[in-house]
Amino acid sequence: MSRLPRPVILLTLLGVALRLALLLGAGEMELERDEAHYLSSALRWNHFGFYSDQFRFLWPPGYPFLLSVLLDTCGARALFIARLLGVLASASIGLTTMLFARRIFSERASWIAGILWCMHLPLAEYTTSLLTETLFIAVFLPTLYLLFVVAQELASGHGTAPNETPGRPPTSRILLAGLLFGLSLYLRDVALFFAPILALALAISARGRPLIARCAPASLFLLATAATVLPWTLRNYEVYGRLVPIGSTLGENAYRGLNARYANSDLMDMEAIRAERGLEPLSTVQRPWTRALATDRQDQWARGIRPYNTIDRLAANVELGKQFALARPAWFLRSRLQTVADFFAPVSYFVRHAAVGRYTGPLGRPLMLKLLVPCATATTLLITLCGILGLFTGLVGRAQLWFVGGTIAYFTATALLISHSRFRLPIDPLLIVLTAGLLTGSWRAAAGGRRALALGAGLLIVFFWWLNAPMSHSIIAMAMEHTP
């Protein structure tokens, strides 16, 4: 293995230092709803000795278990230590982002990717919270990189001479990738259905080899992943009588996303704060397209109460959501377009937290916010537009298309159910990689057809921004303490 260039190491350390500064500057932040759920689950586990579901959903146990251990060992400092672990884990994200850029594009692209990773506040801000995003990406992204390297070696027949049978796949790397992927599911179950897609990508990358040689890497990865999640799957079967790998949140998301209202989770609790400040409701600044998505309240369906088994209750919610959507196909298509627009909107959790006054330390001072909110918005606009342009002009070969393009497509698809900028976080490092490639020449090297596709995708992103522009402007202005 070649040594890492010094600029890559220095940029990783710089990014970690900046995230530590954000953590120290954020002050004592009041816990939000999901953070409080994680903490209450950890406290119950710590006190009663078992993990209970959250009634409306069954979250994976990894993060509550970590918080439970920290509460047991660190006491009152447990929450700060948990955030500090997120800061340290972010080094994995930055390093892997630069390794992706170097392997796909060039050394110079890896440095640009490192600088963008350091500067991108919407990604860095999560190290100040008790949410799982940072730890999940810190485990998931190296998994993706390991499989990407293996796929490239399988595609090129690395290590074999002409007229020889292709060598054996790198078993240790595949096993490690399966283990890491399984561990990432213990933090967030959103990537569960991505496992067969990754396995298929490995098999396709080995095209030209014998059938068994094509299937072996994919099967090994799936077996390693299954072995990692099997203990908790069996535990869920013992408790609920259902084979549920890791967790289940689909039913609650169906209630929020396939119901008689427009629900953007980024706007949670923001209307009450705007009313306190004498600002007009966000519902009045939305475009008519968005306002029209709120169907009659009498059409709203309630969460399933019976059966009392959480897993069956969540499955009942999914069925109710499907019936609601099938009865309103035009509403469904329009609302899914709006959720994609929300997914790519330039409003991030950093801007949202600034708008609601969540930062109580130096980070929340007016001068800091007037400097950092435009920076956070600008980097989001930059990596979203340039990343999408780079997606169509910079990726060459099956491995790049499947592992980079496929990941972006998968996590974009997961956002079709409910509006939430948190769902964009796993693809932000890859958008940074593609932006770095675009800035170092991928556009010039692309064929005319690829450029045309890229321009079409770029115009679609601009349309999404226009669709959300009034609401985004109001939230950004609110964050900077201006009047919208």
C-alpha positions as CSV (number, residue, x, y, z in Angstrom):
1,M,0.0,0.0,0.0
2,S,1.4,3.4,-1.0
3,R,1.9,6.0,1.7
4,L,-0.6,8.8,1.9
5,P,0.6,12.1,0.5
6,R,1.3,14.7,3.2
7,P,-1.4,17.2,1.9
8,V,-4.0,14.5,2.3
9,I,-3.0,13.9,5.9
10,L,-2.8,17.6,6.7
11,L,-6.2,18.3,5.2
12,T,-7.7,15.5,7.2
13,L,-6.2,16.9,10.4
14,L,-7.4,20.4,9.4
15,G,-10.9,19.2,8.9
16,V,-11.0,17.4,12.3
17,A,-9.6,20.6,13.9
18,L,-12.4,22.7,12.3
19,R,-15.0,20.3,13.4
20,L,-13.7,20.4,17.0
21,A,-13.9,24.2,16.8
22,L,-17.5,23.9,15.7
23,L,-18.3,21.5,18.6
24,L,-16.7,23.8,21.2
25,G,-18.3,26.9,19.6
26,A,-21.8,25.5,19.5
27,G,-22.3,25.7,23.2
28,E,-24.9,23.7,25.2
29,M,-27.5,22.8,22.6
30,E,-31.0,21.7,23.5
31,L,-31.7,18.2,22.3
32,E,-34.0,17.9,19.4
33,R,-36.6,15.2,19.0
34,D,-34.5,12.4,17.4
35,E,-31.6,13.2,19.7
36,A,-33.9,12.9,22.7
37,H,-35.2,9.5,21.4
38,Y,-31.6,8.2,21.2
39,L,-30.8,9.4,24.7
40,S,-34.0,8.0,26.2
41,S,-33.4,4.6,24.5
42,A,-29.8,4.6,25.9
43,L,-31.1,5.5,29.4
44,R,-33.6,2.7,29.4
45,W,-31.0,0.3,28.2
46,N,-28.6,1.5,30.8
47,H,-31.2,1.3,33.6
48,F,-33.2,-1.8,32.7
49,G,-30.6,-3.8,30.8
50,F,-32.5,-4.3,27.5
51,Y,-33.3,-2.3,24.4
52,S,-36.9,-1.3,23.8
53,D,-38.4,0.1,20.6
54,Q,-39.6,3.6,20.3
55,F,-43.3,2.5,19.8
56,R,-43.6,4.4,16.5
57,F,-40.4,2.9,15.0
58,L,-37.7,0.4,15.8
59,W,-34.3,2.1,15.4
60,P,-31.1,0.1,15.0
61,P,-29.4,-0.5,18.4
62,G,-25.8,0.7,17.6
63,Y,-26.0,4.3,18.7
64,P,-28.2,3.8,21.8
65,F,-25.8,1.1,22.9
66,L,-22.8,3.4,22.4
67,L,-24.6,6.1,24.4
68,S,-25.5,3.6,27.1
69,V,-21.9,2.6,27.5
70,L,-20.7,6.2,27.6
71,L,-23.3,7.0,30.2
72,D,-22.1,4.1,32.3
73,T,-18.4,5.0,32.0
74,C,-18.4,8.8,31.6
75,G,-21.4,10.0,33.5
76,A,-22.3,13.6,33.0
77,R,-19.7,14.0,30.3
78,A,-21.2,11.2,28.2
79,L,-23.0,13.5,25.7
80,F,-19.9,15.6,25.0
81,I,-17.8,12.4,24.6
82,A,-20.3,11.1,22.1
83,R,-20.0,14.3,20.1
84,L,-16.3,14.2,20.4
85,L,-16.3,10.7,19.0
86,G,-18.2,12.0,16.0
87,V,-15.5,14.7,15.5
88,L,-12.7,12.0,15.5
89,A,-14.8,9.7,13.3
90,S,-15.1,12.5,10.7
91,A,-11.4,11.9,9.8
92,S,-12.6,8.6,8.2
93,I,-15.0,10.6,6.0
94,G,-12.4,13.2,4.9
95,L,-9.7,10.7,4.2
96,T,-12.0,8.4,2.2
97,T,-13.3,11.3,0.3
98,M,-9.8,12.3,-0.8
99,L,-8.9,8.7,-1.6
100,F,-12.0,8.4,-3.9
101,A,-11.0,11.6,-5.7
102,R,-7.4,10.5,-6.1
103,R,-8.4,7.0,-7.5
104,I,-11.1,8.3,-9.9
105,F,-9.5,11.6,-11.0
106,S,-6.0,12.8,-9.9
107,E,-3.8,13.9,-7.0
108,R,-4.9,17.5,-7.5
109,A,-8.5,16.5,-7.4
110,S,-8.0,14.8,-4.0
111,W,-6.6,18.1,-2.6
112,I,-9.5,20.1,-3.9
113,A,-11.9,17.4,-2.4
114,G,-10.1,17.7,0.9
115,I,-10.5,21.5,0.9
116,L,-14.2,21.2,0.1
117,W,-14.7,18.6,2.8
118,C,-13.1,20.9,5.3
119,M,-15.3,23.9,4.3
120,H,-18.6,22.2,3.9
121,L,-20.4,23.2,7.0
122,P,-23.7,21.2,6.4
123,L,-21.6,18.0,6.7
124,A,-19.3,19.2,9.4
125,E,-22.2,20.5,11.6
126,Y,-23.4,17.0,12.4
127,T,-20.4,16.5,14.7
128,T,-22.1,18.9,17.1
129,S,-25.3,16.8,17.4
130,L,-26.3,13.5,18.9
131,L,-27.5,12.2,15.5
132,T,-26.0,9.1,13.9
133,E,-25.1,10.6,10.5
134,T,-21.4,11.2,11.1
135,L,-20.7,7.8,12.6
136,F,-22.8,6.1,9.9
137,I,-21.0,7.8,7.0
138,A,-17.6,7.2,8.8
139,V,-18.3,3.5,8.5
140,F,-20.3,3.3,5.3
141,L,-17.9,5.4,3.1
142,P,-14.8,3.2,3.7
143,T,-17.0,0.2,2.9
144,L,-17.9,1.7,-0.4
145,Y,-14.3,2.5,-1.1
146,L,-13.1,-1.0,-0.3
147,L,-15.7,-2.5,-2.7
148,F,-14.9,0.1,-5.3
149,V,-11.2,-0.9,-5.3
150,V,-12.1,-4.6,-5.4
151,A,-14.5,-4.0,-8.3
152,Q,-11.8,-2.1,-10.3
153,E,-9.3,-5.0,-9.7
154,L,-11.9,-7.5,-10.8
155,A,-12.7,-5.5,-13.9
156,S,-9.0,-5.1,-14.9
157,G,-7.9,-8.7,-13.9
158,H,-5.3,-7.1,-11.6
159,G,-2.4,-9.3,-10.8
160,T,-2.8,-11.7,-13.7
161,A,-0.7,-12.2,-16.8
162,P,-2.1,-12.4,-20.3
163,N,-3.7,-15.7,-21.2
164,E,-3.8,-16.7,-17.5
165,T,-6.9,-17.4,-15.5
166,P,-7.8,-14.3,-13.5
167,G,-6.6,-14.4,-9.9
168,R,-8.6,-14.9,-6.8
169,P,-10.5,-11.9,-5.5
170,P,-9.0,-10.1,-2.5
171,T,-11.0,-12.1,0.1
172,S,-9.8,-10.1,3.2
173,R,-10.9,-6.8,1.7
174,I,-14.3,-8.2,0.8
175,L,-14.8,-9.7,4.2
176,L,-13.8,-6.4,5.8
177,A,-16.2,-4.5,3.6
178,G,-19.0,-6.9,4.6
179,L,-18.2,-6.4,8.3
180,L,-18.1,-2.7,8.0
181,F,-21.3,-2.6,6.0
182,G,-23.0,-4.7,8.6
183,L,-21.8,-2.4,11.4
184,S,-23.1,0.6,9.5
185,L,-26.5,-1.0,9.5
186,Y,-26.4,-1.1,13.3
187,L,-26.2,2.7,13.2
188,R,-28.7,3.4,10.4
189,D,-30.8,0.8,8.5
190,V,-31.3,3.1,5.5
191,A,-28.6,1.2,3.5
192,L,-30.1,-2.2,4.1
193,F,-31.5,-2.6,0.6
194,F,-28.3,-1.3,-0.9
195,A,-26.5,-4.6,0.0
196,P,-27.8,-6.6,-3.0
197,I,-27.1,-3.7,-5.3
198,L,-23.5,-3.6,-4.2
199,A,-23.3,-7.4,-4.6
200,L,-24.7,-7.1,-8.1
201,A,-22.1,-4.4,-8.9
202,L,-19.3,-6.7,-7.8
203,A,-20.6,-9.5,-10.0
204,I,-20.9,-7.1,-13.0
205,S,-17.4,-5.8,-12.5
206,A,-16.1,-9.4,-12.7
207,R,-17.7,-9.8,-16.2
208,G,-15.5,-12.0,-18.4
209,R,-14.6,-14.4,-15.7
210,P,-16.2,-17.8,-15.1
211,L,-19.6,-17.8,-13.5
212,I,-18.4,-19.0,-10.1
213,A,-15.6,-16.4,-10.1
214,R,-18.2,-13.7,-10.9
215,C,-20.5,-14.8,-8.1
216,A,-17.9,-15.5,-5.4
217,P,-17.0,-11.9,-4.4
218,A,-20.7,-10.9,-4.3
219,S,-21.7,-13.9,-2.3
220,L,-18.8,-13.4,0.1
221,F,-19.8,-9.8,0.7
222,L,-23.4,-10.8,1.4
223,L,-22.4,-13.6,3.7
224,A,-20.1,-11.3,5.7
225,T,-22.9,-8.7,6.0
226,A,-25.5,-11.3,6.9
227,A,-23.2,-12.8,9.6
228,T,-22.7,-9.3,11.1
229,V,-26.4,-8.5,11.4
230,L,-27.6,-12.1,12.2
231,P,-27.3,-11.8,16.0
232,W,-29.7,-8.8,16.2
233,T,-32.0,-10.3,13.5
234,L,-32.4,-13.3,15.7
235,R,-33.0,-11.1,18.7
236,N,-35.8,-9.3,16.9
237,Y,-37.3,-12.6,16.0
238,E,-37.3,-13.6,19.6
239,V,-38.9,-10.3,20.8
240,Y,-41.3,-9.6,17.9
241,G,-41.8,-13.0,16.2
242,R,-40.6,-11.5,12.9
243,L,-37.4,-11.8,11.0
244,V,-36.5,-8.1,11.0
245,P,-32.8,-7.3,10.1
246,I,-31.6,-4.5,12.5
247,G,-34.6,-2.1,12.6
248,S,-37.7,-0.8,11.0
249,T,-38.6,2.8,10.3
250,L,-40.5,2.5,7.0
251,G,-44.0,2.6,8.6
252,E,-43.5,5.9,10.5
253,N,-42.0,7.5,7.4
254,A,-45.0,6.3,5.3
255,Y,-47.3,8.0,7.9
256,R,-45.3,11.3,7.5
257,G,-44.7,11.1,3.7
258,L,-47.8,9.5,2.3
259,N,-50.5,11.4,4.1
260,A,-52.8,14.3,3.7
261,R,-50.3,17.0,4.4
262,Y,-47.0,18.4,3.1
263,A,-44.4,17.4,5.8
264,N,-40.8,18.7,5.5
265,S,-38.9,17.5,8.5
266,D,-36.4,20.4,8.2
267,L,-39.2,22.8,9.1
268,M,-40.2,21.0,12.3
269,D,-41.0,23.5,15.1
270,M,-40.0,26.4,12.9
271,E,-43.5,27.9,12.4
272,A,-43.8,28.5,16.2
273,I,-40.5,30.3,16.3
274,R,-41.5,32.5,13.3
275,A,-44.8,33.3,15.0
276,E,-42.9,34.4,18.1
277,R,-40.7,36.7,16.0
278,G,-43.7,38.2,14.1
279,L,-42.7,36.6,10.8
280,E,-45.2,35.3,8.3
281,P,-45.8,31.5,8.3
282,L,-43.7,29.6,5.8
283,S,-46.9,28.1,4.4
284,T,-47.7,31.6,3.0
285,V,-44.3,32.0,1.3
286,Q,-44.3,28.6,-0.4
287,R,-45.1,28.4,-4.1
288,P,-48.7,27.5,-4.9
289,W,-47.4,24.1,-6.2
290,T,-46.1,23.3,-2.7
291,R,-49.2,24.6,-0.8
292,A,-51.5,22.5,-3.0
293,L,-49.9,19.3,-1.7
294,A,-51.7,19.8,1.6
295,T,-54.9,17.8,0.9
296,D,-58.0,18.1,3.0
297,R,-57.3,17.2,6.7
298,Q,-60.4,14.9,6.7
299,D,-58.4,12.7,4.3
300,Q,-55.6,12.2,6.7
301,W,-55.2,8.6,8.0
302,A,-54.1,7.9,11.5
303,R,-51.3,5.6,12.6
304,G,-52.0,2.0,13.1
305,I,-52.7,1.4,16.8
306,R,-53.5,-2.3,16.7
307,P,-51.9,-4.8,16.5
308,Y,-49.7,-3.9,19.5
309,N,-46.6,-5.7,18.0
310,T,-44.5,-2.7,16.8
311,I,-43.3,-4.5,13.6
312,D,-46.9,-5.4,12.6
313,R,-48.1,-1.9,13.4
314,L,-45.4,-0.4,11.2
315,A,-46.4,-2.8,8.4
316,A,-50.0,-1.6,8.7
317,N,-48.8,2.0,8.3
318,V,-47.0,1.1,5.1
319,E,-50.2,-0.5,3.7
320,L,-52.3,2.6,4.7
321,G,-49.8,4.9,3.0
322,K,-49.8,2.8,-0.2
323,Q,-53.6,2.8,-0.3
324,F,-53.6,6.6,0.1
325,A,-51.0,7.1,-2.6
326,L,-52.7,4.7,-5.1
327,A,-56.0,6.5,-4.7
328,R,-54.3,9.9,-5.6
329,P,-51.8,9.2,-8.4
330,A,-51.5,12.9,-9.5
331,W,-50.9,14.0,-5.9
332,F,-48.3,11.3,-5.5
333,L,-46.3,12.3,-8.5
334,R,-46.4,16.0,-7.6
335,S,-45.5,15.3,-4.0
336,R,-42.6,13.1,-4.9
337,L,-41.3,15.9,-7.2
338,Q,-41.5,18.2,-4.2
339,T,-39.6,15.8,-1.9
340,V,-36.7,15.6,-4.5
341,A,-36.7,19.4,-4.6
342,D,-36.5,19.4,-0.8
343,F,-33.7,16.9,-1.0
344,F,-31.5,19.2,-3.2
345,A,-32.5,22.4,-1.5
346,P,-29.6,24.6,-0.3
347,V,-31.1,24.8,3.2
348,S,-29.1,22.5,5.6
349,Y,-29.3,21.6,9.2
350,F,-26.7,24.2,10.0
351,V,-28.8,26.9,8.5
352,R,-31.9,25.5,10.2
353,H,-30.2,25.5,13.6
354,A,-29.0,29.0,13.1
355,A,-32.5,30.1,12.2
356,V,-34.1,28.6,15.3
357,G,-31.3,29.9,17.6
358,R,-30.0,26.5,18.6
359,Y,-26.4,27.6,19.0
360,T,-25.8,29.1,22.4
361,G,-22.0,29.5,22.2
362,P,-19.8,31.7,20.0
363,L,-21.1,30.0,16.9
364,G,-24.5,31.6,17.5
365,R,-23.3,35.2,17.6
366,P,-24.8,37.4,14.8
367,L,-21.4,38.2,13.2
368,M,-20.4,34.5,13.0
369,L,-23.8,33.6,11.5
370,K,-23.6,36.4,8.9
371,L,-20.3,34.9,7.8
372,L,-21.0,31.2,8.1
373,V,-24.6,30.9,6.8
374,P,-23.7,32.3,3.3
375,C,-20.7,30.0,3.3
376,A,-22.8,27.0,4.2
377,T,-25.3,27.9,1.5
378,A,-22.7,28.6,-1.1
379,T,-20.9,25.2,-0.6
380,T,-24.2,23.4,-0.8
381,L,-25.0,25.1,-4.1
382,L,-21.5,24.4,-5.4
383,I,-21.2,20.7,-4.6
384,T,-24.8,20.0,-5.6
385,L,-24.6,21.6,-9.0
386,C,-21.0,20.8,-9.8
387,G,-21.4,17.3,-8.4
388,I,-24.4,16.5,-10.6
389,L,-22.5,17.9,-13.6
390,G,-19.5,15.8,-12.7
391,L,-21.7,12.7,-12.3
392,F,-22.5,12.8,-16.0
393,T,-19.1,13.9,-17.2
394,G,-16.5,12.4,-14.8
395,L,-17.4,8.7,-14.3
396,V,-15.9,6.2,-16.7
397,G,-16.2,2.4,-16.4
398,R,-18.7,0.1,-14.7
399,A,-17.1,0.3,-11.3
400,Q,-17.3,4.1,-11.1
401,L,-20.9,4.2,-12.5
402,W,-22.2,1.5,-10.1
403,F,-20.4,2.4,-6.9
404,V,-20.5,6.2,-7.2
405,G,-23.5,6.9,-9.4
406,G,-25.4,4.0,-7.9
407,T,-24.9,5.3,-4.4
408,I,-26.1,8.7,-5.3
409,A,-29.2,7.3,-7.1
410,Y,-30.0,5.0,-4.1
411,F,-29.9,7.6,-1.4
412,T,-31.8,10.0,-3.7
413,A,-34.5,7.3,-4.0
414,T,-34.7,6.9,-0.2
415,A,-35.7,10.6,0.0
416,L,-38.8,10.0,-2.2
417,L,-40.8,9.1,0.9
418,I,-40.2,12.0,3.2
419,S,-38.6,15.4,2.9
420,H,-35.4,15.6,5.0
421,S,-32.0,17.2,4.2
422,R,-30.4,14.6,6.5
423,F,-31.0,12.0,3.9
424,R,-28.6,13.9,1.6
425,L,-25.6,13.6,3.9
426,P,-24.4,10.1,2.7
427,I,-24.0,11.4,-0.8
428,D,-22.3,14.7,0.1
429,P,-18.8,13.2,0.1
430,L,-19.4,11.7,-3.3
431,L,-20.7,15.0,-4.6
432,I,-17.5,16.6,-3.3
433,V,-15.5,14.1,-5.2
434,L,-17.3,14.7,-8.4
435,T,-17.1,18.5,-7.9
436,A,-13.3,18.1,-7.5
437,G,-13.2,16.1,-10.7
438,L,-15.2,18.8,-12.6
439,L,-12.9,21.5,-11.3
440,T,-9.8,19.5,-12.5
441,G,-11.0,18.9,-16.1
442,S,-13.7,16.2,-16.3
443,W,-15.9,18.5,-18.3
444,R,-13.3,19.1,-21.0
445,A,-12.6,15.4,-21.3
446,A,-16.2,14.4,-21.6
447,A,-17.9,13.7,-25.0
448,G,-20.6,16.0,-26.4
449,G,-23.4,13.6,-25.5
450,R,-22.3,13.4,-21.8
451,R,-22.1,17.2,-21.7
452,A,-25.7,17.5,-23.0
453,L,-26.9,15.0,-20.3
454,A,-25.0,17.0,-17.7
455,L,-26.5,20.3,-18.8
456,G,-30.0,18.7,-18.7
457,A,-29.4,17.4,-15.2
458,G,-28.0,20.7,-14.1
459,L,-31.1,22.6,-15.4
460,L,-33.3,20.2,-13.4
461,I,-31.4,21.0,-10.2
462,V,-31.8,24.7,-11.0
463,F,-35.5,24.1,-11.4
464,F,-35.7,22.4,-8.0
465,W,-33.9,25.4,-6.5
466,W,-36.4,27.7,-8.1
467,L,-39.3,25.6,-6.8
468,N,-38.1,26.0,-3.3
469,A,-36.6,29.5,-3.6
470,P,-39.1,31.5,-1.6
471,M,-39.0,29.1,1.4
472,S,-35.2,28.7,1.2
473,H,-34.7,32.4,1.1
474,S,-37.0,32.9,4.1
475,I,-35.1,30.3,6.2
476,I,-31.7,31.7,5.2
477,A,-32.8,35.2,6.0
478,M,-34.2,34.0,9.3
479,A,-30.8,32.4,10.1
480,M,-29.0,35.7,9.4
481,E,-31.6,37.6,11.5
482,H,-32.9,39.5,8.5
483,T,-36.5,40.1,7.7
484,P,-37.6,37.8,4.8
